[in-house]
Amino acid sequence: MARILSQFTITPDSDGDYTLHLEDEDGETIEMTASYEQLDLIVEGIEEVLDMDEEDALEVDEDEGEAKSTEE
């Protein structure tokens, strides 16, 4: 079963790479080193997934806003 992400940090190191700390809800931390190019690929992947889900996410917000306005 996949662990649930609690928090993460990304810090640059002295070699021009970045250290990622991924902490789960139990407090266990995974530490990884990534290059700028690898982080850029991660960002692109996240943006693609969020763009696919954006319409659904906005639709829910709009519906909630409409429900609030009809109650007033």
ABEGO torsion letter per residue (X at the ends): XBBBBABBBBBBBAAGBBBBBBBBAAGBBBBBBBBAAAAAAAAAAAAAAAAAAAAAAAAAAAAAAAAAAAAX
